[in-house]
Every structure is written in C-alpha cells, then in structure tokens.
Amino acid sequence: MEGSTPTTRVDVAIVGAGPIGLCFANALSRRGVSALLIDRQARASLEAPGSDGREIALTRASQQTLEALGVWPQIPAEERATMRAAKVFNGESLFAMQIAPRAGQDAELGCLVPNRVIRAAAFAALTDPAQGRAEVLWRCESEIETFAPSADDSSVEIRLAGGETVEAALLVAADSRFSTTRRAMGIPAHTYQHGQHMLVCRMHHEQAHDFSAWEWFGHGQTLALLPVDTHCSSVVLTLPPAQMDALMALPQADFDAEITRRFEGRLGAMTRAAEARRYPLVSVYAERFVGPRQALLGDAAVGMHPVTAHGFNLGLEGVRRLAGLIGDARAAGQDIGAPRLLARYQRQQRLATGPLFAATLAIVGLYTDERPPARLLRQAILRAGDAAWPVRRLIASHLMRSAS
C-alpha cells in the first residue's frame, strides 16, 4: 500500500476497544508486545462509558485474569455483587435445580459487575502510567478501510479511513458478534436468530433474596434475576418482539406491576430502579477463529446466548490464551503471527468454547419449546439434577474453575 503519511508499525493491530480489546492490549503490553487499538468511538466515550443495563457474571478464573491485568483493583467494591449460587426454575413449579460450590470450596460461585464498570476499569488499567508496559497506540473515531497481506507475507498492511497506513504482524478482530472486520476477513459465522428480545433492568423488591442468581423458564418467557444488593436485582426478561414492544410502552407503575406479576410476587412488589433496555437475541459462532495473520477474539469469535452467562468469561479465556502464545513467541524470538501459533490458539479456544456453545443452544431449544412433551422433559431434567444432566456439571465446572 502507498500513502502520503509515514507507515505506523506495531506488533498487533486490534479492532474494537471494548473490554475484551482493552484487556487484550493490556495483556500484550505486559509481555512487551506493542499494540494499536482502533475503534469508532471517541476516547472520552471509552474512558467513561454510559450504562447499557447489563450485568456481567464473572467466574473465578475471570476475576484472576482481571486481577493480573490490574483491572480488578479499578472496580469499586460496592460494584461487585456476590453470587453465592444459581437456581433454575421451570414454569410454575417451586422446585429449583441448584448450582452451588461443593463442600470444601469457597462460598461464592462468582460475582456480578455492571458492564459499564468493567469497561471503565479496563480503560483505566490500560492507561495507568504507573504500570510500566509497552506502549499502546490509539486510533479513536477511526475504522479500517482496507487491509491485505504484505508482498512477502510477513505482515498485514492496513489502511485506515483518512489515509493512514499501519503495518502489523497480526490483525485481531474484537469488534462484537456483528464484526465487520470478521466479514472483511472472509470468515463465515453460524448465526442463530432466536426470535426474541432481551430486556435488562434493575428492580427493587420488597423481600430480600439470598444472593442466588435465578434462571426461570416460564411458559412463553424466560426470566433471570441477578443479585445486586439485598433488595435490588437485575431483571433479565426475554419475550417475542411484539410482546416486548407492549411491555416497554407501559407507564412505570404498570411496568412495575407487570414485572412483579411475571415473577409471581416471589420477592414481593418490584419497582424499577433504572432505565429498561432491550436487545435482540442473536448467537454467533465463527467457522474459523484465525486466518492469514488474522485472529478473532471475544464475541467476534463466539457470541453466546446470555442464558448461561459465559460470553465475557470465554472472551477473557481467549485473551489469556492468545496473549500468552504471542508473549511466549516474542520471548523466544519467533514470529507472533505464524500459522502454527494461530492454529494452536484456534484449536485450544474451540475446545474451550464449542461444548459450552452447543450446550447453551440445547438449553435454549429445550426451555423455549412450549409443547407439552418438552415441558415434561425439562421438569424431569431439573428434578434429576446432577446425575442425569451433564450440562449442569459442564456449566458449574466452568464457573468454579480457576485460571491456569
């Protein structure tokens, strides 16, 4: 590529300065690998992101990764809500299958942190001048116009909108499950349109809960209740779009009464504590996670349905895995974009994500099927518990394991 301005040379160019992109740049810089972050947002928006209503369930491994990156100390203690267990309900039954730490383990299953807080903490950790890391370059309010391999295949030559050229050993897409960079790489993705919208909203409730996360598969709806404080929880509700339209249009008093009704008053009257937000439910799994000097990270590789709350955690696993491989290669004087390195990342990350992605789709399929045989089957599965439902063990082990 030819340009009127000098070429910027970095080790890794990262598209997407969301929490995964920020953490990846952080992890690389700690291994002496230079990075450039490209994002359409202004830097001020990245530094102080607005609320999107979402609460992120963090596993122990994710907390350890964030600690190692200096992100965890940037999260105020009052923004960390303990999650002691998870309960799964079916329909109107009072019976719940429980996922909880086993005897001898810590008393917590994980914790919940608002997405906006994680984003702000990841930005603060990356820009903290006291950390002493390799330089991270920023190209905010920018996007990639074109990219292509260099003539000798030793790098990727990138042209940004505006004319700047960048040369990198590796180009990484971390720009959401709807990644335009992934499409430009020519990597197909299996996309599952679930035909429902998700509402997220913090609600106060009269009765205290026990800091368990609820997953409630009601008839014609899916509900979740994520503990924020003793008398406050984040409500997650999935409905068909038309029903969601009607709910969102209600005055607050009627909205509060409707949410209380949908939870059957199990925690008393509920009152909205924050603005309700809605999102279409789409799951994505890329056919490949790598290409020639290219890699996918976070939701660009695997966009999970929120029912098992593993999306961000799997993204952080990818950060730890890819940054570790790149850091080791740099320390050994090897090519950080070599096909063998990328193939190893892809193999390990697909093994880590594939079973959970398939299990999540199976859960979604079973628990949104309203035919009588499906209702009976899911009730039987809940009651059978650990002995008859390996998915439960898969999800619980992912929550409880530590980073290695």
C-alpha positions, 0 to 999 in steps of 0.5 A: 500500500502507498500513502502520503503519511509515514507507515505506523508499525506495531506488533498487533493491530486490534479492532474494537476497544471494548473490554475484551480489546482493552484487556487484550492490549493490556495483556500484550503490553505486559509481555512487551508486545506493542499494540494499536487499538482502533475503534469508532468511538471517541476516547472520552466515550471509552474512558467513561462509558454510559450504562447499557443495563447489563450485568456481567457474571464473572467466574473465578478464573475471570476475576484472576485474569482481571486481577493480573491485568490490574483491572480488578483493583479499578472496580469499586467494591460496592460494584461487585455483587456476590453470587453465592449460587444459581437456581433454575426454575421451570414454569410454575413449579417451586422446585429449583435445580441448584448450582452451588460450590461443593463442600470444601470450596469457597462460598461464592460461585462468582460475582456480578459487575455492571458492564459499564464498570468493567469497561471503565476499569479496563480503560483505566488499567490500560492507561495507568502510567504507573504500570510500566508496559509497552506502549499502546497506540490509539486510533479513536473515531477511526475504522479500517478501510482496507487491509491485505497481506504484505508482498512477502507475507510477513505482515498485514498492511492496513489502511485506515479511513483518512489515509493512514497506513499501519503495518502489523504482524497480526490483525485481531478482530474484537469488534462484537458478534456483528464484526465487520472486520470478521466479514472483511476477513472472509470468515463465515459465522453460524448465526442463530436468530432466536426470535426474541428480545432481551430486556435488562433492568434493575428492580427493587423488591420488597423481600430480600433474596439470598444472593442466588442468581435465578434462571426461570423458564416460564411458559412463553418467557424466560426470566433471570434475576441477578443479585445486586444488593439485598433488595435490588436485582437485575431483571433479565426478561426475554419475550417475542418482539411484539410482546416486548414492544407492549411491555416497554410502552407501559407507564412505570407503575404498570411496568412495575406491576407487570414485572412483579406479576411475571415473577409471581410476587416471589420477592414481593412488589418490584419497582424499577430502579433504572432505565429498561433496555432491550436487545435482540437475541442473536448467537454467533459462532465463527467457522474459523477463529484465525486466518492469514495473520488474522485472529478473532477474539471475544464475541467476534469469535463466539457470541453466546446466548446470555442464558448461561452467562459465559460470553465475557468469561470465554472472551477473557479465556481467549485473551489469556490464551492468545496473549500468552502464545504471542508473549511466549513467541516474542520471548523466544524470538519467533514470529507472533503471527505464524500459522502454527501459533494461530492454529494452536490458539484456534484449536485450544479456544474451540475446545474451550468454547464449542461444548459450552456453545452447543450446550447453551443452544440445547438449553435454549431449544429445550426451555423455549419449546412450549409443547407439552412433551418438552415441558415434561422433559425439562421438569424431569431434567431439573428434578434429576439434577446432577446425575442425569444432566451433564450440562449442569456439571459442564456449566458449574465446572466452568464457573468454579474453575480457576485460571491456569 
